[in-house]
């Protein structure tokens, strides 16, 4: 958007102008592929629904396309749920981040849809697995950073800005990170992802628990292809959680279904014993 466009969006969304991202500067005409891929990822996750009442004078094919979008499964959150180009300072402050930190392409906060916090990195398949792994290591450094909150107690820096579930069942996993791979570059994602899993294993690998894996202080890392995400949306089985062998919908991929099932069985047994 232009500067005026950013100001208008800031007013509509009720956000400070500093949180609205950068001006487009001819991103489309200059083939700024990464910003455009970030926009496409937001749209694929959001899956906005057109207002059919505004299309009465449009051609039949336009109406059919709009109806298909309306009939498709819903996406996640609202446009206000997405922030882009968000600094994650490993040193410095939110307003003046120091060196060594990362910058999230997208931060999604949609607790109303069961996703309180999700960081999204968009890659056009130009980067090597080693380069992406270095970026994820910066995420880990940021997640571990502790600062004093307003109550004078130390807590993870990210928790002073975003809400997410606290320690639950003895676990305090870090927020999940989703890699959206847009295959327009020379790197083959089918080769990059396995290599990336090997390089980042200490960041995401769980520890064996009683019938499930514990991910205490680990980062749930998920990968998907932008083409599949556009086609199936966040509710489709197009997300690969590192350490798993099958594709899942987003909610299952970022969660721990085996743990939930074990705990549910325990609760049923306790209930039966009490009865």
MIDOSE-1310 file (N, C-alpha, C; in nm, 2 decimals, decimal comma, always signed):
residues 275
xxxx	+0,08/-0,12/+0,00/+0,00/+0,00/+0,00/+0,09/+0,12/+0,00; +0,03/+0,23/-0,04/+0,09/+0,36/-0,02/+0,09/+0,41/+0,12; +0,15/+0,52/+0,15/+0,15/+0,57/+0,29/+0,01/+0,60/+0,33; -0,07/+0,66/+0,24/-0,21/+0,69/+0,27/-0,29/+0,56/+0,29
xxxx	-0,26/+0,46/+0,21/-0,32/+0,33/+0,23/-0,29/+0,27/+0,37; -0,17/+0,28/+0,41/-0,13/+0,23/+0,54/-0,20/+0,31/+0,65; -0,22/+0,44/+0,64/-0,29/+0,52/+0,73/-0,43/+0,48/+0,74; -0,49/+0,46/+0,63/-0,63/+0,42/+0,62/-0,65/+0,28/+0,69
xxxx	-0,56/+0,18/+0,66/-0,57/+0,05/+0,72/-0,55/+0,06/+0,87; -0,46/+0,15/+0,91/-0,43/+0,17/+1,06/-0,56/+0,21/+1,13; -0,63/+0,31/+1,07/-0,76/+0,36/+1,13/-0,86/+0,24/+1,13; -0,88/+0,17/+1,02/-0,98/+0,07/+1,02/-0,95/-0,05/+1,12
xxxx	-0,82/-0,08/+1,13/-0,79/-0,20/+1,22/-0,76/-0,16/+1,36; -0,76/-0,03/+1,39/-0,73/+0,02/+1,52/-0,59/-0,01/+1,57; -0,49/-0,01/+1,48/-0,36/-0,04/+1,52/-0,27/+0,09/+1,50; -0,16/+0,10/+1,57/-0,06/+0,20/+1,54/-0,01/+0,19/+1,40
xxxx	+0,02/+0,30/+1,34/+0,08/+0,30/+1,21/+0,21/+0,22/+1,20; +0,28/+0,22/+1,31/+0,41/+0,15/+1,31/+0,40/+0,00/+1,29; +0,28/-0,05/+1,32/+0,25/-0,19/+1,31/+0,19/-0,23/+1,18; +0,18/-0,14/+1,08/+0,11/-0,17/+0,96/+0,20/-0,22/+0,85
xxxx	+0,33/-0,23/+0,87/+0,42/-0,28/+0,77/+0,47/-0,17/+0,69; +0,52/-0,20/+0,57/+0,59/-0,10/+0,48/+0,50/-0,07/+0,36; +0,54/+0,04/+0,29/+0,47/+0,07/+0,17/+0,51/-0,03/+0,06; +0,42/-0,05/-0,04/+0,45/-0,15/-0,14/+0,56/-0,11/-0,23
xxxx	+0,58/+0,02/-0,26/+0,69/+0,06/-0,35/+0,69/-0,02/-0,48; +0,57/-0,04/-0,54/+0,57/-0,11/-0,67/+0,60/-0,25/-0,66; +0,56/-0,32/-0,55/+0,60/-0,46/-0,53/+0,56/-0,55/-0,64; +0,44/-0,53/-0,69/+0,39/-0,61/-0,80/+0,47/-0,59/-0,93
xxxx	+0,48/-0,46/-0,97/+0,55/-0,43/-1,10/+0,70/-0,46/-1,09; +0,76/-0,45/-0,97/+0,90/-0,48/-0,97/+0,93/-0,62/-0,93; +0,83/-0,71/-0,93/+0,85/-0,85/-0,90/+0,91/-0,88/-0,76; +0,86/-0,80/-0,66/+0,91/-0,83/-0,53/+0,84/-0,95/-0,48
xxxx	+0,90/-1,07/-0,51/+0,83/-1,19/-0,50/+0,80/-1,23/-0,35; +0,89/-1,20/-0,26/+0,87/-1,24/-0,12/+0,76/-1,16/-0,06; +0,75/-1,03/-0,07/+0,63/-0,96/-0,01/+0,50/-1,01/-0,07; +0,50/-1,04/-0,20/+0,38/-1,09/-0,27/+0,34/-1,23/-0,21
xxxx	+0,45/-1,31/-0,19/+0,42/-1,45/-0,13/+0,37/-1,44/+0,01; +0,42/-1,34/+0,09/+0,36/-1,32/+0,22/+0,22/-1,28/+0,21; +0,18/-1,19/+0,12/+0,04/-1,16/+0,10/-0,05/-1,28/+0,07; +0,01/-1,36/-0,03/-0,07/-1,48/-0,07/-0,09/-1,58/+0,05
xxxx	+0,01/-1,59/+0,13/+0,00/-1,68/+0,25/-0,11/-1,63/+0,34; -0,11/-1,50/+0,37/-0,22/-1,45/+0,45/-0,36/-1,48/+0,39; -0,37/-1,46/+0,26/-0,50/-1,48/+0,20/-0,53/-1,63/+0,20; -0,43/-1,72/+0,18/-0,46/-1,86/+0,19/-0,50/-1,91/+0,33
xxxx	-0,44/-1,85/+0,43/-0,48/-1,88/+0,57/-0,62/-1,82/+0,61; -0,64/-1,70/+0,56/-0,76/-1,62/+0,60/-0,88/-1,67/+0,52; -0,86/-1,70/+0,39/-0,97/-1,74/+0,30/-1,09/-1,65/+0,32; -1,08/-1,52/+0,28/-1,19/-1,43/+0,29/-1,30/-1,46/+0,20
xxxx	-1,42/-1,43/+0,25/-1,55/-1,46/+0,18/-1,60/-1,34/+0,11; -1,62/-1,34/-0,02/-1,68/-1,23/-0,09/-1,83/-1,21/-0,06; -1,87/-1,09/-0,07/-2,01/-1,05/-0,05/-2,09/-1,07/-0,18; -2,16/-1,18/-0,19/-2,23/-1,21/-0,32/-2,33/-1,10/-0,36
xxxx	-2,38/-1,02/-0,27/-2,47/-0,92/-0,30/-2,41/-0,81/-0,39; -2,28/-0,80/-0,38/-2,21/-0,69/-0,45/-2,17/-0,74/-0,60; -2,21/-0,86/-0,63/-2,16/-0,92/-0,76/-2,28/-0,94/-0,85; -2,39/-0,88/-0,83/-2,51/-0,91/-0,91/-2,49/-0,87/-1,06
xxxx	-2,41/-0,77/-1,08/-2,39/-0,72/-1,22/-2,26/-0,79/-1,28; -2,20/-0,88/-1,22/-2,07/-0,93/-1,27/-2,10/-1,05/-1,36; -2,01/-1,09/-1,44/-2,03/-1,21/-1,53/-2,05/-1,34/-1,45; -2,11/-1,43/-1,52/-2,15/-1,56/-1,45/-2,02/-1,63/-1,40
xxxx	-1,91/-1,63/-1,47/-1,79/-1,70/-1,42/-1,74/-1,63/-1,29; -1,75/-1,50/-1,28/-1,71/-1,43/-1,16/-1,80/-1,47/-1,04; -1,93/-1,48/-1,07/-2,03/-1,52/-0,96/-2,00/-1,66/-0,92; -1,97/-1,75/-1,01/-1,94/-1,89/-0,98/-1,81/-1,90/-0,89
xxxx	-1,71/-1,82/-0,93/-1,59/-1,82/-0,85/-1,61/-1,77/-0,71; -1,69/-1,67/-0,70/-1,72/-1,61/-0,57/-1,81/-1,71/-0,48; -1,90/-1,78/-0,55/-1,98/-1,88/-0,48/-1,89/-1,99/-0,43; -1,80/-2,03/-0,51/-1,71/-2,14/-0,47/-1,63/-2,10/-0,35
xxxx	-1,58/-1,97/-0,34/-1,51/-1,92/-0,23/-1,60/-1,92/-0,10; -1,72/-1,88/-0,12/-1,82/-1,88/-0,01/-1,84/-2,02/+0,05; -1,85/-2,12/-0,04/-1,88/-2,26/+0,00/-1,76/-2,33/+0,05; -1,64/-2,28/+0,03/-1,52/-2,35/+0,08/-1,51/-2,34/+0,23
xxxx	-1,44/-2,43/+0,29/-1,42/-2,42/+0,44/-1,36/-2,29/+0,48; -1,40/-2,24/+0,60/-1,35/-2,12/+0,65/-1,20/-2,12/+0,68; -1,14/-2,00/+0,68/-1,00/-1,99/+0,72/-0,99/-1,96/+0,87; -0,88/-1,90/+0,90/-0,84/-1,87/+1,04/-0,84/-1,72/+1,06
xxxx	-0,91/-1,68/+1,17/-0,90/-1,54/+1,21/-0,96/-1,44/+1,12; -0,94/-1,31/+1,14/-0,98/-1,20/+1,06/-0,86/-1,13/+1,01; -0,87/-1,03/+0,93/-0,76/-0,95/+0,88/-0,68/-0,89/+0,99; -0,75/-0,86/+1,10/-0,68/-0,80/+1,22/-0,60/-0,90/+1,29
xxxx	-0,62/-1,03/+1,26/-0,54/-1,13/+1,33/-0,40/-1,15/+1,28; -0,37/-1,08/+1,17/-0,24/-1,10/+1,10/-0,15/-0,97/+1,11; -0,03/-0,99/+1,16/+0,07/-0,88/+1,15/+0,19/-0,93/+1,07; +0,25/-0,84/+1,00/+0,36/-0,88/+0,92/+0,49/-0,80/+0,96
xxxx	+0,60/-0,85/+0,92/+0,73/-0,79/+0,94/+0,75/-0,75/+1,09; +0,73/-0,85/+1,17/+0,74/-0,83/+1,32/+0,87/-0,87/+1,37; +0,95/-0,77/+1,43/+1,08/-0,80/+1,49/+1,07/-0,89/+1,61; +1,16/-0,98/+1,63/+1,17/-1,07/+1,74/+1,31/-1,05/+1,80
xxxx	+1,32/-0,95/+1,89/+1,46/-0,91/+1,93/+1,52/-1,01/+2,03; +1,64/-1,06/+2,00/+1,72/-1,14/+2,09/+1,79/-1,05/+2,18; +1,82/-0,92/+2,14/+1,87/-0,82/+2,22/+1,80/-0,69/+2,19; +1,82/-0,59/+2,27/+1,75/-0,47/+2,25/+1,60/-0,47/+2,30
xxxx	+1,52/-0,39/+2,24/+1,38/-0,37/+2,28/+1,29/-0,40/+2,16; +1,16/-0,40/+2,19/+1,06/-0,42/+2,08/+1,08/-0,30/+1,98; +1,09/-0,18/+2,03/+1,10/-0,07/+1,93/+1,24/-0,05/+1,87; +1,34/-0,10/+1,94/+1,48/-0,08/+1,89/+1,55/-0,22/+1,90
xxxx	+1,51/-0,31/+1,82/+1,58/-0,45/+1,83/+1,72/-0,44/+1,80; +1,80/-0,52/+1,88/+1,95/-0,53/+1,85/+1,98/-0,64/+1,75; +2,11/-0,67/+1,74/+2,15/-0,77/+1,64/+2,13/-0,91/+1,70; +2,12/-1,00/+1,60/+2,11/-1,14/+1,64/+1,96/-1,19/+1,65
xxxx	+1,87/-1,11/+1,63/+1,73/-1,15/+1,63/+1,67/-1,19/+1,50; +1,55/-1,23/+1,50/+1,48/-1,27/+1,37/+1,37/-1,16/+1,35; +1,31/-1,17/+1,23/+1,19/-1,10/+1,20/+1,09/-1,19/+1,14; +0,97/-1,20/+1,20/+0,87/-1,29/+1,15/+0,80/-1,23/+1,03
xxxx	+0,79/-1,31/+0,93/+0,71/-1,26/+0,81/+0,57/-1,24/+0,85; +0,51/-1,33/+0,93/+0,37/-1,31/+0,97/+0,35/-1,36/+1,11; +0,28/-1,29/+1,19/+0,24/-1,34/+1,33/+0,08/-1,35/+1,33; +0,03/-1,47/+1,35/-0,11/-1,49/+1,36/-0,16/-1,51/+1,50
xxxx	-0,26/-1,43/+1,54/-0,32/-1,44/+1,67/-0,47/-1,46/+1,65; -0,52/-1,58/+1,67/-0,66/-1,61/+1,65/-0,71/-1,71/+1,75; -0,71/-1,66/+1,88/-0,76/-1,75/+1,99/-0,90/-1,80/+1,97; -0,98/-1,72/+1,90/-1,12/-1,75/+1,88/-1,13/-1,87/+1,79
xxxx	-1,03/-1,90/+1,71/-1,02/-2,02/+1,62/-0,93/-2,13/+1,67; -0,89/-2,12/+1,80/-0,80/-2,22/+1,86/-0,66/-2,21/+1,83; -0,61/-2,09/+1,77/-0,47/-2,07/+1,74/-0,43/-1,94/+1,81; -0,40/-1,95/+1,94/-0,36/-1,82/+2,01/-0,24/-1,75/+1,95
xxxx	-0,14/-1,82/+1,90/-0,02/-1,76/+1,85/+0,05/-1,85/+1,76; +0,08/-1,80/+1,64/+0,15/-1,88/+1,54/+0,24/-1,79/+1,46; +0,37/-1,82/+1,45/+0,46/-1,75/+1,37/+0,48/-1,82/+1,23; +0,48/-1,74/+1,13/+0,49/-1,79/+0,99/+0,61/-1,74/+0,91
xxxx	+0,69/-1,82/+0,86/+0,80/-1,79/+0,77/+0,77/-1,83/+0,63; +0,78/-1,74/+0,54/+0,75/-1,77/+0,40/+0,88/-1,77/+0,32; +0,90/-1,88/+0,25/+1,03/-1,90/+0,17/+0,99/-1,93/+0,02; +1,05/-1,86/-0,07/+1,03/-1,89/-0,21/+1,12/-1,99/-0,27
xxxx	+1,18/-2,07/-0,18/+1,27/-2,18/-0,22/+1,40/-2,13/-0,28; +1,44/-2,02/-0,23/+1,57/-1,97/-0,27/+1,68/-2,00/-0,16; +1,63/-2,02/-0,04/+1,72/-2,04/+0,07/+1,76/-2,19/+0,09; +1,88/-2,21/+0,14/+1,92/-2,35/+0,17/+1,86/-2,39/+0,30
xxxx	+1,86/-2,52/+0,33/+1,82/-2,57/+0,46/+1,90/-2,51/+0,57; +2,03/-2,49/+0,55/+2,12/-2,44/+0,65/+2,08/-2,29/+0,68; +2,04/-2,22/+0,58/+2,00/-2,08/+0,60/+1,87/-2,07/+0,68; +1,78/-2,16/+0,65/+1,65/-2,16/+0,72/+1,67/-2,21/+0,86
xxxx	+1,76/-2,31/+0,88/+1,79/-2,35/+1,02/+1,85/-2,24/+1,10; +1,93/-2,16/+1,04/+1,99/-2,05/+1,12/+1,88/-1,95/+1,16; +1,79/-1,93/+1,08/+1,67/-1,84/+1,11/+1,59/-1,90/+1,23; +1,57/-2,03/+1,22/+1,49/-2,10/+1,33/+1,57/-2,09/+1,46
xxxx	+1,70/-2,10/+1,45/+1,78/-2,09/+1,58/+1,77/-1,95/+1,64; +1,75/-1,85/+1,56/+1,72/-1,71/+1,61/+1,58/-1,71/+1,68; +1,49/-1,78/+1,62/+1,36/-1,79/+1,69/+1,37/-1,85/+1,83; +1,45/-1,96/+1,84/+1,47/-2,03/+1,97/+1,54/-1,93/+2,07
xxxx	+1,64/-1,86/+2,02/+1,70/-1,76/+2,11/+1,60/-1,66/+2,16; +1,51/-1,61/+2,07/+1,41/-1,51/+2,11/+1,32/-1,58/+2,21; +1,27/-1,70/+2,19/+1,17/-1,76/+2,28/+1,23/-1,78/+2,42; +1,36/-1,80/+2,42/+1,42/-1,83/+2,55/+1,45/-1,70/+2,63
xxxx	+1,45/-1,58/+2,56/+1,48/-1,46/+2,63/+1,38/-1,42/+2,74; +1,44/-1,39/+2,85/+1,36/-1,35/+2,97/+1,38/-1,20/+3,00; +1,27/-1,13/+3,03/+1,27/-0,99/+3,08/+1,18/-0,98/+3,19; +1,20/-0,87/+3,27/+1,11/-0,84/+3,38/+0,98/-0,78/+3,33
xxxx	+0,87/-0,83/+3,37/+0,74/-0,78/+3,34/+0,70/-0,67/+3,43; +0,58/-0,61/+3,42/+0,54/-0,50/+3,50/+0,52/-0,54/+3,65; +0,51/-0,67/+3,67/+0,50/-0,72/+3,81/+0,63/-0,74/+3,88; +0,74/-0,71/+3,80/+0,87/-0,73/+3,85/+0,93/-0,87/+3,84
xxxx	+0,85/-0,96/+3,78/+0,89/-1,10/+3,77/+0,95/-1,13/+3,63; +1,05/-1,21/+3,62/+1,10/-1,25/+3,49/+1,00/-1,35/+3,42; +0,99/-1,32/+3,29/+0,91/-1,41/+3,21/+0,96/-1,40/+3,07; +0,92/-1,50/+2,98/+0,97/-1,50/+2,84/+0,92/-1,37/+2,78
xxxx	+1,01/-1,30/+2,70/+0,98/-1,17/+2,64/+0,85/-1,18/+2,56; +0,83/-1,29/+2,48/+0,72/-1,30/+2,39/+0,59/-1,30/+2,47; +0,59/-1,35/+2,59/+0,47/-1,35/+2,67/+0,43/-1,21/+2,72; +0,51/-1,11/+2,71/+0,48/-0,98/+2,75/+0,40/-0,91/+2,64
xxxx	+0,40/-0,97/+2,52/+0,33/-0,91/+2,41/+0,21/-0,99/+2,36; +0,22/-1,13/+2,37/+0,12/-1,21/+2,32/+0,07/-1,31/+2,42; -0,05/-1,35/+2,42/-0,11/-1,45/+2,51/-0,10/-1,59/+2,44; -0,07/-1,69/+2,52/-0,07/-1,82/+2,47/-0,09/-1,91/+2,60
xxxx	-0,12/-2,04/+2,58/-0,14/-2,12/+2,69/-0,02/-2,13/+2,78; -0,04/-2,12/+2,91/+0,07/-2,13/+3,00/+0,11/-2,28/+3,03; +0,19/-2,30/+3,13/+0,23/-2,44/+3,16/+0,11/-2,53/+3,17; +0,10/-2,64/+3,10/-0,01/-2,73/+3,10/+0,04/-2,87/+3,10
xxxx	-0,01/-2,95/+3,20/+0,03/-3,09/+3,22/+0,18/-3,10/+3,23; +0,24/-3,00/+3,30/+0,39/-3,00/+3,31/+0,47/-2,96/+3,19; +0,40/-2,91/+3,09/+0,47/-2,87/+2,97/+0,46/-2,72/+2,94; +0,56/-2,66/+2,89/+0,56/-2,52/+2,85/+0,62/-2,51/+2,71
xxxx	+0,56/-2,56/+2,61/+0,62/-2,55/+2,47/+0,63/-2,41/+2,42; +0,73/-2,39/+2,34/+0,74/-2,26/+2,27/+0,63/-2,24/+2,17; +0,60/-2,12/+2,12/+0,50/-2,11/+2,02/+0,54/-2,18/+1,89; +0,44/-2,23/+1,81/+0,47/-2,30/+1,69/+0,52/-2,20/+1,58
xxxx	+0,60/-2,26/+1,49/+0,65/-2,18/+1,37/+0,61/-2,26/+1,24; +0,54/-2,20/+1,15/+0,50/-2,26/+1,03/+0,59/-2,21/+0,91; +0,64/-2,30/+0,83/+0,71/-2,27/+0,71/+0,62/-2,29/+0,59; +0,59/-2,18/+0,52/+0,51/-2,18/+0,40/+0,61/-2,17/+0,28
xxxx	+0,62/-2,28/+0,21/+0,72/-2,29/+0,10/+0,65/-2,27/-0,03; +0,69/-2,17/-0,10/+0,64/-2,13/-0,23/+0,74/-2,17/-0,34; +0,71/-2,27/-0,41/+0,82/-2,33/-0,50/+0,83/-2,26/-0,63; +0,90/-2,14/-0,62/+0,93/-2,07/-0,74/+1,08/-2,06/-0,76
xxxx	+1,16/-2,09/-0,66/+1,30/-2,09/-0,67/+1,36/-2,22/-0,71; +1,49/-2,23/-0,71/+1,56/-2,35/-0,76/+1,56/-2,46/-0,66; +1,54/-2,43/-0,53/+1,55/-2,53/-0,43/+1,43/-2,62/-0,43; +1,45/-2,75/-0,42/+1,34/-2,85/-0,41/+1,29/-2,87/-0,27
xxxx	+1,17/-2,83/-0,23/+1,13/-2,84/-0,10/+1,12/-2,98/-0,05; +1,11/-3,08/-0,14/+1,11/-3,22/-0,10/+1,24/-3,27/-0,05; +1,35/-3,19/-0,09/+1,48/-3,22/-0,04/+1,52/-3,13/+0,08; +1,47/-3,01/+0,07/+1,51/-2,91/+0,18/+1,44/-2,95/+0,31
xxxx	+1,32/-2,99/+0,31/+1,25/-3,02/+0,44/+1,31/-3,13/+0,52; +1,34/-3,25/+0,45/+1,41/-3,35/+0,53/+1,55/-3,31/+0,59; +1,62/-3,24/+0,51/+1,75/-3,19/+0,56/+1,73/-3,09/+0,67; +1,63/-3,00/+0,66/+1,60/-2,91/+0,77/+1,56/-2,98/+0,90
xxxx	+1,48/-3,09/+0,88/+1,44/-3,16/+1,00/+1,57/-3,21/+1,08; +1,67/-3,26/+1,00/+1,79/-3,31/+1,07/+1,86/-3,20/+1,14; +1,87/-3,09/+1,07/+1,95/-2,97/+1,13/+1,89/-2,91/+1,25; +1,76/-2,92/+1,26/+1,69/-2,85/+1,37/+1,63/-2,95/+1,47
xxxx	+1,67/-3,07/+1,47/+1,61/-3,17/+1,56/+1,62/-3,13/+1,71; +1,73/-3,07/+1,76/+1,73/-3,03/+1,90/+1,63/-2,92/+1,93; +1,58/-2,85/+1,83/+1,48/-2,74/+1,86/+1,34/-2,80/+1,87; +1,31/-2,91/+1,80/+1,17/-2,96/+1,80/+1,14/-3,10/+1,86
xxxx	+1,25/-3,18/+1,87/+1,23/-3,32/+1,91/+1,17/-3,33/+2,05; +1,07/-3,41/+2,07/+1,01/-3,43/+2,20/+1,08/-3,54/+2,28; +1,05/-3,55/+2,40/+1,10/-3,65/+2,49/+0,99/-3,75/+2,52; +1,03/-3,88/+2,53/+0,93/-3,98/+2,56/+0,86/-3,96/+2,69
xxxx	+0,73/-3,97/+2,70/+0,66/-3,96/+2,82/+0,57/-4,09/+2,84; +0,47/-4,09/+2,92/+0,39/-4,21/+2,94/+0,29/-4,22/+2,83; +0,33/-4,28/+2,72/+0,24/-4,30/+2,61/+0,23/-4,19/+2,51; +0,31/-4,09/+2,52/+0,31/-3,98/+2,43/+0,45/-3,90/+2,43
xxxx	+0,47/-3,80/+2,35/+0,59/-3,72/+2,35/+0,56/-3,59/+2,42; +0,66/-3,55/+2,50/+0,65/-3,42/+2,57/+0,74/-3,32/+2,50; +0,68/-3,20/+2,47/+0,75/-3,10/+2,40/+0,78/-2,98/+2,48; +0,81/-3,00/+2,61/+0,84/-2,89/+2,70/+0,96/-2,81/+2,65
xxxx	+0,94/-2,68/+2,63/+1,05/-2,59/+2,58/+1,10/-2,63/+2,45; +1,02/-2,69/+2,36/+1,05/-2,72/+2,23/+0,96/-2,63/+2,13; +1,01/-2,62/+2,01/+0,93/-2,54/+1,91/+0,86/-2,64/+1,82; +0,73/-2,64/+1,81/+0,66/-2,71/+1,71/+0,69/-2,65/+1,57
xxxx	+0,76/-2,72/+1,49/+0,79/-2,67/+1,35/+0,71/-2,74/+1,25; +0,63/-2,67/+1,17/+0,54/-2,73/+1,07/+0,58/-2,67/+0,93; +0,56/-2,75/+0,83/+0,59/-2,71/+0,69/+0,47/-2,74/+0,60; +0,45/-2,65/+0,51/+0,34/-2,67/+0,41/+0,38/-2,60/+0,28
xxxx	+0,32/-2,65/+0,17/+0,34/-2,58/+0,04/+0,24/-2,48/+0,02; +0,27/-2,36/-0,03/+0,18/-2,25/-0,05/+0,07/-2,29/-0,15; +0,11/-2,37/-0,25/+0,00/-2,42/-0,35/-0,10/-2,50/-0,28; -0,06/-2,60/-0,20/-0,16/-2,68/-0,12/-0,24/-2,60/-0,02
xxxx	-0,17/-2,51/+0,04/-0,24/-2,42/+0,14/-0,35/-2,34/+0,07; -0,32/-2,29/-0,05/-0,42/-2,21/-0,12/-0,54/-2,30/-0,16; -0,51/-2,43/-0,20/-0,62/-2,51/-0,24/-0,70/-2,57/-0,13; -0,64/-2,61/-0,02/-0,71/-2,67/+0,09/-0,74/-2,59/+0,21
xxxx	-0,66/-2,48/+0,23/-0,68/-2,40/+0,35/-0,62/-2,46/+0,47; -0,63/-2,39/+0,58/-0,57/-2,44/+0,71/-0,64/-2,56/+0,77; -0,76/-2,59/+0,72/-0,83/-2,71/+0,77/-0,80/-2,83/+0,69; -0,72/-2,82/+0,58/-0,69/-2,94/+0,50/-0,57/-3,01/+0,55
xxxx	-0,55/-3,14/+0,52/-0,44/-3,22/+0,57/-0,31/-3,19/+0,48; -0,26/-3,07/+0,50/-0,14/-3,03/+0,41/-0,03/-2,98/+0,50; -0,03/-3,01/+0,63/+0,08/-2,96/+0,72/+0,16/-3,08/+0,77; +0,29/-3,07/+0,76/+0,38/-3,17/+0,81/+0,45/-3,12/+0,94
xxxx	+0,42/-3,18/+1,05/+0,49/-3,15/+1,17/+0,62/-3,22/+1,18; +0,73/-3,15/+1,20/+0,86/-3,22/+1,21/+0,86/-3,33/+1,31; +0,91/-3,45/+1,28/+0,90/-3,56/+1,36/+0,79/-3,65/+1,34; +0,69/-3,61/+1,25/+0,58/-3,70/+1,22/+0,59/-3,74/+1,07
xxxx	+0,51/-3,84/+1,04/+0,53/-3,89/+0,90/+0,41/-3,87/+0,81; +0,30/-3,81/+0,87/+0,18/-3,79/+0,79/+0,13/-3,65/+0,79; +0,06/-3,61/+0,69/+0,01/-3,47/+0,68/-0,11/-3,46/+0,77; -0,13/-3,34/+0,83/-0,24/-3,31/+0,92/-0,30/-3,18/+0,89
xxxx	-0,43/-3,15/+0,94/-0,48/-3,01/+0,94/-0,39/-2,93/+1,04; -0,40/-2,80/+1,03/-0,32/-2,72/+1,11/-0,33/-2,74/+1,26; -0,46/-2,75/+1,31/-0,48/-2,76/+1,45/-0,42/-2,89/+1,51; -0,42/-3,00/+1,43/-0,36/-3,12/+1,48/-0,21/-3,11/+1,47
xxxx	-0,16/-3,05/+1,37/-0,02/-3,04/+1,35/+0,05/-2,96/+1,46; -0,01/-2,85/+1,50/+0,05/-2,77/+1,61/+0,02/-2,82/+1,75; -0,07/-2,92/+1,76/-0,11/-2,97/+1,89/-0,03/-3,10/+1,92; -0,09/-3,17/+2,02/-0,03/-3,29/+2,07/-0,14/-3,39/+2,09
xxxx	-0,20/-3,44/+1,98/-0,32/-3,53/+1,99/-0,30/-3,65/+2,07; -0,18/-3,71/+2,07/-0,15/-3,84/+2,14/-0,16/-3,81/+2,29; -0,10/-3,69/+2,33/-0,10/-3,66/+2,47/-0,25/-3,63/+2,52; -0,32/-3,56/+2,43/-0,46/-3,53/+2,47/-0,54/-3,66/+2,48
xxxx	-0,52/-3,76/+2,40/-0,59/-3,89/+2,40/-0,55/-3,96/+2,53; -0,42/-3,96/+2,57/-0,38/-4,03/+2,69/-0,44/-3,97/+2,81; -0,44/-3,84/+2,82/-0,49/-3,77/+2,93/-0,64/-3,78/+2,94; -0,71/-3,79/+2,82/-0,85/-3,82/+2,83/-0,89/-3,95/+2,88
xxxx	-0,81/-4,06/+2,84/-0,83/-4,19/+2,90/-0,80/-4,19/+3,05; -0,70/-4,12/+3,09/-0,67/-4,12/+3,23/-0,79/-4,05/+3,31; -0,84/-3,95/+3,25/-0,96/-3,88/+3,32/-1,08/-3,97/+3,33; -1,10/-4,05/+3,22/-1,21/-4,15/+3,22/-1,19/-4,25/+3,33
xxxx	-1,07/-4,30/+3,34/-1,04/-4,40/+3,44/-1,06/-4,35/+3,58; -1,02/-4,23/+3,60/-1,04/-4,16/+3,73/-1,18/-4,15/+3,77; -1,26/-4,11/+3,66/-1,40/-4,09/+3,68/-1,47/-4,22/+3,71; -1,43/-4,33/+3,64/-1,48/-4,46/+3,67/-1,45/-4,51/+3,81
xxx	-1,32/-4,48/+3,85/-1,28/-4,53/+3,99/-1,36/-4,45/+4,10; -1,38/-4,32/+4,07/-1,45/-4,24/+4,17/-1,60/-4,29/+4,18; -1,65/-4,32/+4,06/-1,79/-4,37/+4,06/-1,80/-4,51/+4,14
